[in-house]
Amino acid sequence: MSLRPLIAGLVMTLAATACTAEEDALVVYTSVTQATVDAVVAEFDAAGVQVEVFRAPTGEVNARIAAERREGGLRADVLWLTDPLSMQAYDSEGLLRPVEPDVSTVPEAFRADRFWGTRILNLVIVAGESAPPITTWDDLVDAAAAGGVAIPDPAFAGSAFAALGFFALDDRYGMEFLRRLRDAGGTQVGTPGDVVTGVAEGAYAAGITLDFSARTAVEKGSPLRLIWPEPGAIALYSPIAVTGDHPAAVEFVSHVVGPEAQAAIAATGWQPVDPSIPWTAGGPQVTVAWDRASDRQEELLAAYRDVFGG
């Protein structure tokens, strides 16, 4: 008896099984840091659901989503992004599903109708040892005159757009604040991580970056100071939403904002969105009017380019 039919049948069975397993997986696209995603997914694995994660920087995640939509449909069941800007755009395009996970732990300031905050990112000031005294956002102007200030590009990083949105739309600052900062020695760089590197290397006296990035550098021994400026760090939230019909998608969202995952998020260095989870590394916060900032995104970016070029 020839073994070829038997082998062929076995191969087809294995292929079908693999395909079914892949199709049955809950697919999550995310730009959240790897350690945080791993910790949260590990907790969810106990529910017996296989989770397939595509993790990449925001630009790559957005590019993959765009490519799949052009080619016939998004594979992701859940989007877990870094800031609300892209999520609001996807919501306006009808990509997000109107589901009802348990998000009772999420404060009103960090949620929308079809997406919800999972962790809070705080934009703060990082300063080198030679920087002048800094206690407020306004003090960045003196720091710029003393040794330069690095500002992340709001067209490149969603978190950087949060800084632009806050300053441009807040009556205490406005675009005039950014002009004064530029005139004193403010310089645009790429990402919040580039800000930390530049300040640590002495290229700038100070800069605007994420508290996570600054804290991590300080813990590794960089000669830096993390300054939580008055009137507060600029807080933005990392949103999650359902885009597919996997039966575990809503459960996964509820899990991410639930106590176990929120504790895991805190343990990996990020502020949990649930205020009941202990977090002592922060201070006062100011928030961005995301609806207004999103509606005026191109206008704000154009005004920013008039100041910093590019």
C-alpha positions, 0 to 999 in steps of 0.5 A, spaced: 500 500 500 502 506 498 503 511 503 502 517 499 495 518 500 496 517 507 501 522 508 497 527 503 491 526 507 495 528 514 499 534 511 492 537 509 489 535 516 495 539 519 494 545 514 487 545 516 488 545 523 493 550 523 489 554 519 483 553 524 487 555 530 490 561 526 483 563 524 480 562 531 485 566 535 484 573 537 488 578 533 490 584 537 494 590 533 498 594 538 503 600 538 504 599 546 511 597 549 512 589 548 513 588 556 506 591 557 503 587 552 506 581 554 504 582 561 497 583 559 496 578 554 499 573 559 494 574 564 488 573 559 491 567 556 489 563 563 482 564 559 484 559 554 483 564 548 489 564 544 492 571 542 495 573 536 499 580 537 502 584 532 506 590 535 510 595 532 511 603 532 504 607 531 506 609 524 507 601 522 501 599 525 497 605 521 500 602 515 498 595 516 491 597 517 491 601 511 494 596 507 489 591 509 483 595 508 485 596 501 486 589 500 479 587 502 479 587 510 482 589 517 484 582 520 485 585 527 479 584 532 482 589 537 486 595 536 490 598 542 494 604 540 498 609 544 494 615 543 487 617 541 488 621 535 489 615 530 483 612 534 479 618 533 480 618 525 478 610 525 472 611 529 470 617 524 471 612 518 466 607 522 472 602 523 470 601 531 464 597 533 459 599 538 460 594 543 459 594 551 465 592 555 466 593 562 469 599 563 467 602 569 474 603 572 475 608 566 475 615 568 470 620 563 476 624 561 479 618 558 474 615 554 470 616 548 463 612 546 467 606 542 474 606 545 477 607 552 483 608 556 488 603 558 494 607 561 496 614 562 502 617 558 504 623 561 508 629 558 513 632 562 520 636 562 527 632 562 533 636 564 540 636 564 545 637 570 547 644 567 540 646 566 537 652 569 532 651 575 525 649 572 518 648 575 513 650 570 512 649 562 514 657 562 521 656 564 522 652 558 523 658 555 529 660 559 532 653 559 532 654 551 536 660 552 541 657 556 542 651 552 537 649 547 530 645 548 528 639 544 521 638 542 518 632 539 515 632 532 507 632 533 507 630 526 511 624 527 508 622 534 501 622 537 504 623 544 508 629 541 501 632 538 498 632 545 503 637 547 501 641 541 494 640 542 495 642 549 499 649 548 495 651 542 488 650 545 490 653 552 489 660 553 495 660 558 499 658 552 497 658 545 502 658 539 505 664 542 508 660 547 511 655 542 514 661 538 517 664 544 520 657 545 523 657 538 526 664 538 529 662 545 533 656 542 527 651 541 529 645 536 524 640 533 527 632 534 523 626 532 520 622 538 520 623 545 526 618 546 530 622 541 529 628 546 531 624 552 537 622 548 539 629 546 539 632 553 543 626 556 548 627 551 548 634 552 546 637 546 540 640 549 539 643 556 532 640 557 526 637 553 519 635 553 518 627 553 514 622 556 515 620 564 516 613 562 522 615 557 525 619 562 524 615 568 527 609 565 533 613 563 534 616 570 534 609 573 539 606 568 544 612 570 543 617 565 545 624 568 538 627 568 532 630 572 525 628 571 521 635 572 513 634 573 512 641 571 506 646 573 500 646 572 501 639 571 504 634 566 500 633 559 496 627 560 494 623 554 491 616 554 492 609 550 486 607 547 483 600 546 477 598 541 474 593 538 474 592 530 472 585 529 467 580 531 471 575 535 467 572 541 473 574 546 474 581 543 469 585 548 472 580 554 479 582 552 478 589 552 474 588 559 480 584 561 485 590 559 482 595 564 480 590 569 484 589 576 489 584 574 491 587 567 491 594 570 496 592 576 501 589 570 501 595 566 503 599 573 508 594 574 511 595 567 512 602 568 506 606 566 500 609 570 494 605 570 488 608 568 484 605 574 485 610 579 484 605 584 491 601 582 497 604 586 501 609 582 506 614 586 510 616 581 506 622 578 503 629 580 498 634 577 495 633 570 492 637 565 488 634 559 488 635 552 481 637 549 481 631 544 475 632 540 477 639 538 484 637 537 482 632 532 477 636 529 483 641 528 489 637 527 491 639 520 490 647 522 494 646 528 500 642 524 500 647 519 500 653 525 506 649 528 510 648 521 509 656 520 513 656 527 518 650 527 518 649 519 518 642 516 
